[in-house]
Amino acid sequence: MKSWIEQLLPIRDEFMDGSVDEPMDGDDVDELCKIIKAKLNLHEGNITEKEYNEILDSPRGSGL
């Protein structure tokens, strides 16, 4: 089984538009975590599609 980071790297690369040479800053990490959290919550039925879209549409750094 791959390590967690090996499984997350393709997601990270997609989030960074394929920019593998540029490191993520703290805000990028927070934003990606927000998106992953929202996707998991939607998948698990913890939030509605509307709530999911509101989270994704929220400004960066809003903490949603």
Secondary structure in CASP SS format (residue, H / E / C, confidence):
PFRMAT SS
TARGET T0000
AUTHOR 0000-0000-0000
METHOD secondary structure of the structure
MODEL  1
M C 1.00
K C 1.00
S C 1.00
W H 1.00
I H 1.00
E H 1.00
Q H 1.00
L H 1.00
L H 1.00
P H 1.00
I H 1.00
R H 1.00
D H 1.00
E H 1.00
F H 1.00
M C 1.00
D C 1.00
G C 1.00
S C 1.00
V C 1.00
D C 1.00
E C 1.00
P C 1.00
M C 1.00
D C 1.00
G H 1.00
D H 1.00
D H 1.00
V H 1.00
D H 1.00
E H 1.00
L H 1.00
C H 1.00
K H 1.00
I H 1.00
I H 1.00
K H 1.00
A H 1.00
K H 1.00
L H 1.00
N H 1.00
L H 1.00
H H 1.00
E C 1.00
G C 1.00
N C 1.00
I C 1.00
T C 1.00
E H 1.00
K H 1.00
E H 1.00
Y H 1.00
N H 1.00
E H 1.00
I H 1.00
L H 1.00
D H 1.00
S C 1.00
P C 1.00
R C 1.00
G C 1.00
S C 1.00
G C 1.00
L C 1.00
END
